[in-house]
Amino acid sequence: MDMLSTANLSDMDPSSQEGEDAEASVPLNSVLDGASPRRESPSCCLFYYKPVLAIGIGALLFGSGTAVSLLYFTQVGHIPYLLGPLFLSVGLMFLVTGLVWIPIIKQSLEHKALSKEHTSTLHLQKKQKQNISIRDLPII
């Protein structure tokens, strides 16, 4: 009990201790210091991987549908009648969907870039208006 009463508050403060714990006082989050974190823009591969995947799947299905249809019409094997047209139609659907999806993504990325530029311009104009002092105003 005697040891607990003699402990000072400065002995328990980790910021006053020196040694290997000195790095622990550095804040982990830079937002707390007032610095805004910069996000790196993701690469184009992240935006376009889904349409490219749809185009690839569509091309494979369309090609296999063409091959199955040719095998059916040449009567090389026992192939069901609807298998070829089914692969052709589903493959064409995926192919067209992927091809239409790419310009839509390009347009949305351009729109986001323009809106970011516009908002940053407005933000700068608003700051400039707030920084005008009374001496800068004209006397009427």
N, CA and C atoms as an extended XYZ file, in Angstrom:
420
Properties=species:S:1:pos:R:3:atomname:S:1:resname:S:1:resid:I:1 pbc="F F F"
N         0.822       -1.193        0.000 N   MET     1
C         0.000        0.000        0.000 CA  MET     1
C         0.863        1.254        0.000 C   MET     1
N         1.992        1.163        0.656 N   ASP     2
C         2.884        2.301        0.763 CA  ASP     2
C         3.480        2.666       -0.599 C   ASP     2
N         3.746        1.681       -1.465 N   MET     3
C         4.325        1.946       -2.775 CA  MET     3
C         3.326        2.643       -3.690 C   MET     3
N         2.051        2.308       -3.563 N   LEU     4
C         1.041        2.938       -4.408 CA  LEU     4
C         0.867        4.406       -4.058 C   LEU     4
N         0.982        4.739       -2.800 N   SER     5
C         0.791        6.124       -2.402 CA  SER     5
C         1.995        6.993       -2.765 C   SER     5
N         3.170        6.403       -2.931 N   THR     6
C         4.352        7.202       -3.245 CA  THR     6
C         4.583        7.368       -4.747 C   THR     6
N         3.825        6.697       -5.576 N   ALA     7
C         4.013        6.814       -7.028 CA  ALA     7
C         3.529        8.176       -7.496 C   ALA     7
N         4.363        8.852       -8.240 N   ASN     8
C         4.005       10.159       -8.777 CA  ASN     8
C         3.268       10.006      -10.101 C   ASN     8
N         2.546       11.027      -10.439 N   LEU     9
C         1.843       11.042      -11.701 CA  LEU     9
C         2.828       11.153      -12.861 C   LEU     9
N         3.956       11.818      -12.654 N   SER    10
C         4.950       11.963      -13.721 CA  SER    10
C         5.631       10.628      -14.028 C   SER    10
N         5.673        9.708      -13.044 N   ASP    11
C         6.261        8.396      -13.293 CA  ASP    11
C         5.374        7.562      -14.210 C   ASP    11
N         4.080        7.805      -14.171 N   MET    12
C         3.144        7.019      -14.978 CA  MET    12
C         2.918        7.616      -16.357 C   MET    12
N         3.342        8.836      -16.585 N   ASP    13
C         3.130        9.497      -17.865 CA  ASP    13
C         4.102        8.934      -18.909 C   ASP    13
N         3.585        8.291      -19.978 N   PRO    14
C         4.487        7.692      -20.961 CA  PRO    14
C         5.215        8.730      -21.805 C   PRO    14
N         4.712        9.957      -21.895 N   SER    15
C         5.405       10.954      -22.709 CA  SER    15
C         6.665       11.456      -22.038 C   SER    15
N         6.745       11.336      -20.710 N   SER    16
C         7.939       11.807      -20.020 CA  SER    16
C         9.040       10.750      -20.001 C   SER    16
N         8.712        9.514      -20.341 N   GLN    17
C         9.713        8.460      -20.353 CA  GLN    17
C        10.523        8.543      -21.635 C   GLN    17
N        11.798        8.233      -21.509 N   GLU    18
C        12.665        8.236      -22.673 CA  GLU    18
C        13.088        6.801      -22.957 C   GLU    18
N        13.542        6.584      -24.194 N   GLY    19
C        13.985        5.235      -24.541 CA  GLY    19
C        13.294        4.762      -25.797 C   GLY    19
N        13.010        3.456      -25.844 N   GLU    20
C        12.471        2.892      -27.068 CA  GLU    20
C        11.000        3.241      -27.295 C   GLU    20
N        10.314        3.794      -26.302 N   ASP    21
C         8.907        4.158      -26.465 CA  ASP    21
C         8.729        5.572      -26.995 C   ASP    21
N         9.796        6.233      -27.406 N   ALA    22
C         9.695        7.608      -27.867 CA  ALA    22
C         8.902        7.709      -29.168 C   ALA    22
N         8.906        6.662      -30.002 N   GLU    23
C         8.176        6.690      -31.266 CA  GLU    23
C         6.677        6.521      -31.049 C   GLU    23
N         6.268        6.043      -29.910 N   ALA    24
C         4.853        5.813      -29.644 CA  ALA    24
C         4.085        7.120      -29.490 C   ALA    24
N         4.771        8.227      -29.229 N   SER    25
C         4.077        9.497      -29.065 CA  SER    25
C         3.756       10.156      -30.400 C   SER    25
N         4.248        9.607      -31.518 N   VAL    26
C         3.952       10.146      -32.842 CA  VAL    26
C         2.530        9.730      -33.213 C   VAL    26
N         1.677       10.676      -33.606 N   PRO    27
C         0.304       10.300      -33.945 CA  PRO    27
C         0.277        9.385      -35.165 C   PRO    27
N        -0.626        8.412      -35.128 N   LEU    28
C        -0.734        7.450      -36.212 CA  LEU    28
C        -1.540        7.999      -37.376 C   LEU    28
N        -2.467        8.873      -37.102 N   ASN    29
C        -3.344        9.381      -38.147 CA  ASN    29
C        -2.944       10.807      -38.485 C   ASN    29
N        -2.654       11.062      -39.749 N   SER    30
C        -2.218       12.396      -40.137 CA  SER    30
C        -3.380       13.377      -40.193 C   SER    30
N        -4.624       12.899      -40.177 N   VAL    31
C        -5.782       13.785      -40.209 CA  VAL    31
C        -5.875       14.587      -38.913 C   VAL    31
N        -5.405       14.000      -37.815 N   LEU    32
C        -5.451       14.696      -36.537 CA  LEU    32
C        -4.525       15.907      -36.523 C   LEU    32
N        -3.470       15.876      -37.312 N   ASP    33
C        -2.537       16.992      -37.381 CA  ASP    33
C        -3.010       18.106      -38.301 C   ASP    33
N        -4.106       17.902      -38.982 N   GLY    34
C        -4.628       18.922      -39.878 CA  GLY    34
C        -4.254       18.693      -41.323 C   GLY    34
N        -3.449       17.693      -41.594 N   ALA    35
C        -3.061       17.397      -42.975 CA  ALA    35
C        -4.117       16.502      -43.600 C   ALA    35
N        -4.531       16.833      -44.796 N   SER    36
C        -5.536       16.012      -45.450 CA  SER    36
C        -4.861       14.854      -46.159 C   SER    36
N        -5.390       13.657      -45.995 N   PRO    37
C        -4.767       12.507      -46.642 CA  PRO    37
C        -5.015       12.533      -48.146 C   PRO    37
N        -4.002       12.233      -48.938 N   ARG    38
C        -4.118       12.208      -50.393 CA  ARG    38
C        -4.389       10.776      -50.832 C   ARG    38
N        -5.478       10.586      -51.520 N   ARG    39
C        -5.779        9.268      -52.063 CA  ARG    39
C        -5.212        9.194      -53.468 C   ARG    39
N        -4.561        8.096      -53.748 N   GLU    40
C        -4.065        7.897      -55.093 CA  GLU    40
C        -5.219        7.417      -55.954 C   GLU    40
N        -5.269        7.885      -57.188 N   SER    41
C        -6.341        7.461      -58.064 CA  SER    41
C        -6.096        6.022      -58.497 C   SER    41
N        -7.159        5.220      -58.494 N   PRO    42
C        -6.979        3.832      -58.890 CA  PRO    42
C        -6.637        3.726      -60.370 C   PRO    42
N        -5.982        2.652      -60.720 N   SER    43
C        -5.570        2.483      -62.108 CA  SER    43
C        -6.783        2.193      -62.987 C   SER    43
N        -6.589        2.323      -64.278 N   CYS    44
C        -7.676        2.092      -65.239 CA  CYS    44
C        -8.129        0.642      -65.229 C   CYS    44
N        -7.237       -0.259      -64.835 N   CYS    45
C        -7.602       -1.680      -64.807 CA  CYS    45
C        -8.750       -1.929      -63.833 C   CYS    45
N        -8.800       -1.170      -62.739 N   LEU    46
C        -9.873       -1.364      -61.768 CA  LEU    46
C       -11.221       -0.905      -62.307 C   LEU    46
N       -11.222        0.079      -63.181 N   PHE    47
C       -12.483        0.561      -63.739 CA  PHE    47
C       -12.990       -0.322      -64.874 C   PHE    47
N       -12.076       -0.871      -65.639 N   TYR    48
C       -12.459       -1.566      -66.865 CA  TYR    48
C       -12.407       -3.081      -66.788 C   TYR    48
N       -12.123       -3.678      -65.619 N   TYR    49
C       -11.985       -5.129      -65.601 CA  TYR    49
C       -13.318       -5.836      -65.783 C   TYR    49
N       -14.414       -5.281      -65.301 N   LYS    50
C       -15.713       -5.936      -65.478 CA  LYS    50
C       -16.171       -5.935      -66.937 C   LYS    50
N       -16.100       -4.787      -67.659 N   PRO    51
C       -16.485       -4.853      -69.069 CA  PRO    51
C       -15.562       -5.729      -69.909 C   PRO    51
N       -14.267       -5.736      -69.598 N   VAL    52
C       -13.340       -6.584      -70.343 CA  VAL    52
C       -13.654       -8.053      -70.070 C   VAL    52
N       -14.011       -8.373      -68.831 N   LEU    53
C       -14.401       -9.738      -68.496 CA  LEU    53
C       -15.684      -10.135      -69.232 C   LEU    53
N       -16.640       -9.226      -69.308 N   ALA    54
C       -17.878       -9.505      -70.040 CA  ALA    54
C       -17.599       -9.708      -71.522 C   ALA    54
N       -16.702       -8.906      -72.095 N   ILE    55
C       -16.350       -9.066      -73.514 CA  ILE    55
C       -15.658      -10.408      -73.735 C   ILE    55
N       -14.763      -10.778      -72.839 N   GLY    56
C       -14.063      -12.060      -72.977 CA  GLY    56
C       -15.008      -13.248      -72.882 C   GLY    56
N       -15.898      -13.215      -71.890 N   ILE    57
C       -16.873      -14.303      -71.745 CA  ILE    57
C       -17.798      -14.344      -72.957 C   ILE    57
N       -18.224      -13.178      -73.412 N   GLY    58
C       -19.098      -13.124      -74.584 CA  GLY    58
C       -18.426      -13.670      -75.828 C   GLY    58
N       -17.150      -13.334      -76.015 N   ALA    59
C       -16.429      -13.833      -77.193 CA  ALA    59
C       -16.260      -15.350      -77.127 C   ALA    59
N       -15.961      -15.871      -75.930 N   LEU    60
C       -15.827      -17.329      -75.789 CA  LEU    60
C       -17.151      -18.043      -76.054 C   LEU    60
N       -18.236      -17.518      -75.481 N   LEU    61
C       -19.542      -18.142      -75.706 CA  LEU    61
C       -19.970      -18.029      -77.167 C   LEU    61
N       -19.721      -16.880      -77.775 N   PHE    62
C       -20.090      -16.692      -79.178 CA  PHE    62
C       -19.285      -17.630      -80.081 C   PHE    62
N       -18.001      -17.763      -79.801 N   GLY    63
C       -17.163      -18.677      -80.578 CA  GLY    63
C       -17.572      -20.124      -80.404 C   GLY    63
N       -17.855      -20.514      -79.157 N   SER    64
C       -18.284      -21.905      -78.936 CA  SER    64
C       -19.661      -22.148      -79.549 C   SER    64
N       -20.536      -21.147      -79.539 N   GLY    65
C       -21.842      -21.292      -80.193 CA  GLY    65
C       -21.703      -21.451      -81.691 C   GLY    65
N       -20.761      -20.715      -82.271 N   THR    66
C       -20.511      -20.860      -83.708 CA  THR    66
C       -19.996      -22.265      -84.022 C   THR    66
N       -19.073      -22.749      -83.192 N   ALA    67
C       -18.510      -24.088      -83.414 CA  ALA    67
C       -19.572      -25.170      -83.233 C   ALA    67
N       -20.394      -25.046      -82.206 N   VAL    68
C       -21.435      -26.047      -81.963 CA  VAL    68
C       -22.476      -26.016      -83.076 C   VAL    68
N       -22.819      -24.834      -83.554 N   SER    69
C       -23.778      -24.732      -84.666 CA  SER    69
C       -23.211      -25.360      -85.938 C   SER    69
N       -21.937      -25.124      -86.218 N   LEU    70
C       -21.315      -25.742      -87.389 CA  LEU    70
C       -21.293      -27.268      -87.261 C   LEU    70
N       -21.000      -27.749      -86.061 N   LEU    71
C       -21.013      -29.204      -85.854 CA  LEU    71
C       -22.422      -29.773      -86.026 C   LEU    71
N       -23.430      -29.048      -85.600 N   TYR    72
C       -24.803      -29.526      -85.754 CA  TYR    72
C       -25.208      -29.568      -87.223 C   TYR    72
N       -24.919      -28.475      -87.961 N   PHE    73
C       -25.369      -28.411      -89.351 CA  PHE    73
C       -24.572      -29.348      -90.269 C   PHE    73
N       -23.341      -29.677      -89.903 N   THR    74
C       -22.584      -30.657      -90.695 CA  THR    74
C       -22.880      -32.068      -90.250 C   THR    74
N       -23.657      -32.238      -89.191 N   GLN    75
C       -24.094      -33.523      -88.633 CA  GLN    75
C       -22.897      -34.424      -88.319 C   GLN    75
N       -21.888      -33.836      -87.689 N   VAL    76
C       -20.697      -34.586      -87.300 CA  VAL    76
C       -20.974      -35.421      -86.060 C   VAL    76
N       -21.722      -34.913      -85.113 N   GLY    77
C       -22.001      -35.640      -83.878 CA  GLY    77
C       -23.437      -35.448      -83.454 C   GLY    77
N       -23.763      -36.047      -82.329 N   HIS    78
C       -25.106      -35.881      -81.764 CA  HIS    78
C       -25.106      -34.628      -80.887 C   HIS    78
N       -25.495      -33.523      -81.463 N   ILE    79
C       -25.524      -32.257      -80.745 CA  ILE    79
C       -26.967      -31.763      -80.721 C   ILE    79
N       -27.475      -31.392      -79.534 N   PRO    80
C       -28.856      -30.882      -79.476 CA  PRO    80
C       -29.038      -29.647      -80.353 C   PRO    80
N       -30.220      -29.470      -80.862 N   TYR    81
C       -30.510      -28.399      -81.818 CA  TYR    81
C       -30.342      -27.016      -81.201 C   TYR    81
N       -30.828      -26.822      -79.972 N   LEU    82
C       -30.836      -25.482      -79.378 CA  LEU    82
C       -29.521      -25.079      -78.713 C   LEU    82
N       -28.571      -25.978      -78.625 N   LEU    83
C       -27.331      -25.655      -77.916 CA  LEU    83
C       -26.517      -24.583      -78.654 C   LEU    83
N       -26.411      -24.686      -79.965 N   GLY    84
C       -25.664      -23.704      -80.753 CA  GLY    84
C       -26.270      -22.320      -80.699 C   GLY    84
N       -27.586      -22.175      -81.028 N   PRO    85
C       -28.204      -20.849      -80.949 CA  PRO    85
C       -28.223      -20.268      -79.533 C   PRO    85
N       -28.293      -21.139      -78.516 N   LEU    86
C       -28.270      -20.657      -77.131 CA  LEU    86
C       -26.917      -20.004      -76.822 C   LEU    86
N       -25.827      -20.694      -77.161 N   PHE    87
C       -24.499      -20.122      -76.923 CA  PHE    87
C       -24.277      -18.867      -77.758 C   PHE    87
N       -24.751      -18.867      -78.989 N   LEU    88
C       -24.611      -17.689      -79.846 CA  LEU    88
C       -25.325      -16.478      -79.243 C   LEU    88
N       -26.550      -16.664      -78.797 N   SER    89
C       -27.321      -15.521      -78.286 CA  SER    89
C       -26.779      -15.012      -76.951 C   SER    89
N       -26.432      -15.917      -76.046 N   VAL    90
C       -25.898      -15.487      -74.748 CA  VAL    90
C       -24.519      -14.839      -74.938 C   VAL    90
N       -23.699      -15.399      -75.818 N   GLY    91
C       -22.385      -14.817      -76.086 CA  GLY    91
C       -22.491      -13.438      -76.706 C   GLY    91
N       -23.435      -13.280      -77.638 N   LEU    92
C       -23.626      -11.969      -78.259 CA  LEU    92
C       -24.145      -10.948      -77.246 C   LEU    92
N       -25.004      -11.405      -76.325 N   MET    93
C       -25.525      -10.507      -75.287 CA  MET    93
C       -24.381      -10.001      -74.389 C   MET    93
N       -23.517      -10.915      -73.947 N   PHE    94
C       -22.383      -10.504      -73.111 CA  PHE    94
C       -21.432       -9.590      -73.885 C   PHE    94
N       -21.178       -9.913      -75.130 N   LEU    95
C       -20.255       -9.134      -75.944 CA  LEU    95
C       -20.749       -7.707      -76.147 C   LEU    95
N       -22.001       -7.555      -76.487 N   VAL    96
C       -22.561       -6.218      -76.713 CA  VAL    96
C       -22.642       -5.435      -75.406 C   VAL    96
N       -23.003       -6.128      -74.319 N   THR    97
C       -23.075       -5.455      -73.013 CA  THR    97
C       -21.708       -4.898      -72.615 C   THR    97
N       -20.651       -5.684      -72.784 N   GLY    98
C       -19.299       -5.214      -72.456 CA  GLY    98
C       -18.856       -4.073      -73.348 C   GLY    98
N       -19.196       -4.154      -74.634 N   LEU    99
C       -18.792       -3.093      -75.560 CA  LEU    99
C       -19.527       -1.786      -75.291 C   LEU    99
N       -20.752       -1.849      -74.830 N   VAL   100
C       -21.513       -0.630      -74.516 CA  VAL   100
C       -21.094       -0.070      -73.161 C   VAL   100
N       -20.658       -0.953      -72.272 N   TRP   101
C       -20.294       -0.561      -70.913 CA  TRP   101
C       -19.051        0.336      -70.898 C   TRP   101
N       -18.094        0.114      -71.798 N   ILE   102
C       -16.829        0.861      -71.797 CA  ILE   102
C       -17.045        2.359      -72.024 C   ILE   102
N       -17.814        2.807      -73.043 N   PRO   103
C       -18.018        4.258      -73.176 CA  PRO   103
C       -18.791        4.873      -72.013 C   PRO   103
N       -19.662        4.083      -71.386 N   ILE   104
C       -20.396        4.600      -70.223 CA  ILE   104
C       -19.423        4.875      -69.081 C   ILE   104
N       -18.476        3.984      -68.847 N   ILE   105
C       -17.480        4.189      -67.781 CA  ILE   105
C       -16.593        5.385      -68.112 C   ILE   105
N       -16.186        5.519      -69.375 N   LYS   106
C       -15.361        6.675      -69.768 CA  LYS   106
C       -16.095        7.977      -69.496 C   LYS   106
N       -17.381        8.016      -69.844 N   GLN   107
C       -18.158        9.240      -69.643 CA  GLN   107
C       -18.327        9.550      -68.157 C   GLN   107
N       -18.557        8.526      -67.345 N   SER   108
C       -18.726        8.777      -65.907 CA  SER   108
C       -17.414        9.233      -65.270 C   SER   108
N       -16.270        8.702      -65.723 N   LEU   109
C       -14.978        9.155      -65.194 CA  LEU   109
C       -14.697       10.596      -65.574 C   LEU   109
N       -15.034       10.977      -66.816 N   GLU   110
C       -14.863       12.371      -67.228 CA  GLU   110
C       -15.767       13.292      -66.421 C   GLU   110
N       -16.994       12.848      -66.158 N   HIS   111
C       -17.927       13.659      -65.372 CA  HIS   111
C       -17.412       13.856      -63.952 C   HIS   111
N       -16.873       12.785      -63.348 N   LYS   112
C       -16.323       12.899      -61.993 CA  LYS   112
C       -15.129       13.857      -61.965 C   LYS   112
N       -14.270       13.768      -62.975 N   ALA   113
C       -13.095       14.648      -63.023 CA  ALA   113
C       -13.519       16.103      -63.182 C   ALA   113
N       -14.510       16.361      -64.036 N   LEU   114
C       -14.980       17.736      -64.224 CA  LEU   114
C       -15.660       18.271      -62.977 C   LEU   114
N       -16.445       17.429      -62.293 N   SER   115
C       -17.122       17.901      -61.088 CA  SER   115
C       -16.124       18.165      -59.969 C   SER   115
N       -15.060       17.346      -59.865 N   LYS   116
C       -14.024       17.612      -58.864 CA  LYS   116
C       -13.310       18.926      -59.157 C   LYS   116
N       -13.015       19.164      -60.431 N   GLU   117
C       -12.337       20.404      -60.818 CA  GLU   117
C       -13.233       21.611      -60.536 C   GLU   117
N       -14.512       21.450      -60.835 N   HIS   118
C       -15.452       22.553      -60.617 CA  HIS   118
C       -15.605       22.851      -59.130 C   HIS   118
N       -15.723       21.811      -58.294 N   THR   119
C       -15.874       22.046      -56.855 CA  THR   119
C       -14.606       22.632      -56.253 C   THR   119
N       -13.427       22.206      -56.735 N   SER   120
C       -12.195       22.779      -56.192 CA  SER   120
C       -12.064       24.240      -56.609 C   SER   120
N       -12.506       24.578      -57.822 N   THR   121
C       -12.472       25.973      -58.270 CA  THR   121
C       -13.417       26.822      -57.430 C   THR   121
N       -14.604       26.303      -57.174 N   LEU   122
C       -15.558       27.037      -56.339 CA  LEU   122
C       -15.036       27.211      -54.927 C   LEU   122
N       -14.376       26.176      -54.407 N   HIS   123
C       -13.822       26.243      -53.057 CA  HIS   123
C       -12.732       27.317      -52.981 C   HIS   123
N       -11.877       27.408      -54.009 N   LEU   124
C       -10.832       28.431      -54.025 CA  LEU   124
C       -11.428       29.829      -54.138 C   LEU   124
N       -12.465       29.981      -54.963 N   GLN   125
C       -13.111       31.281      -55.098 CA  GLN   125
C       -13.753       31.707      -53.779 C   GLN   125
N       -14.341       30.748      -53.080 N   LYS   126
C       -14.967       31.066      -51.803 CA  LYS   126
C       -13.917       31.495      -50.780 C   LYS   126
N       -12.745       30.823      -50.788 N   LYS   127
C       -11.669       31.206      -49.879 CA  LYS   127
C       -11.145       32.597      -50.211 C   LYS   127
N       -11.021       32.903      -51.504 N   GLN   128
C       -10.535       34.220      -51.898 CA  GLN   128
C       -11.506       35.309      -51.478 C   GLN   128
N       -12.799       35.044      -51.563 N   LYS   129
C       -13.788       36.032      -51.134 CA  LYS   129
C       -13.734       36.254      -49.627 C   LYS   129
N       -13.443       35.191      -48.874 N   GLN   130
C       -13.369       35.322      -47.425 CA  GLN   130
C       -12.100       36.052      -46.996 C   GLN   130
N       -11.049       35.996      -47.779 N   ASN   131
C        -9.779       36.615      -47.422 CA  ASN   131
C        -9.713       38.100      -47.757 C   ASN   131
N       -10.742       38.676      -48.348 N   ILE   132
C       -10.749       40.087      -48.659 CA  ILE   132
C       -10.881       40.876      -47.359 C   ILE   132
N        -9.966       41.773      -47.142 N   SER   133
C       -10.017       42.560      -45.920 CA  SER   133
C       -10.844       43.829      -46.157 C   SER   133
N       -11.092       44.568      -45.099 N   ILE   134
C       -11.889       45.782      -45.195 CA  ILE   134
C       -11.152       46.852      -45.975 C   ILE   134
N        -9.814       46.858      -45.890 N   ARG   135
C        -9.027       47.850      -46.628 CA  ARG   135
C        -9.124       47.643      -48.143 C   ARG   135
N        -9.388       46.415      -48.585 N   ASP   136
C        -9.466       46.141      -50.026 CA  ASP   136
C       -10.793       46.579      -50.633 C   ASP   136
N       -11.792       46.819      -49.792 N   LEU   137
C       -13.094       47.206      -50.315 CA  LEU   137
C       -13.081       48.666      -50.758 C   LEU   137
N       -13.747       48.994      -51.854 N   PRO   138
C       -13.768       50.397      -52.317 CA  PRO   138
C       -14.629       51.263      -51.408 C   PRO   138
N       -14.232       52.510      -51.294 N   ILE   139
C       -14.998       53.464      -50.459 CA  ILE   139
C       -16.017       54.138      -51.373 C   ILE   139
N       -17.249       54.127      -50.928 N   ILE   140
C       -18.332       54.729      -51.734 CA  ILE   140
C       -18.688       56.077      -51.208 C   ILE   140
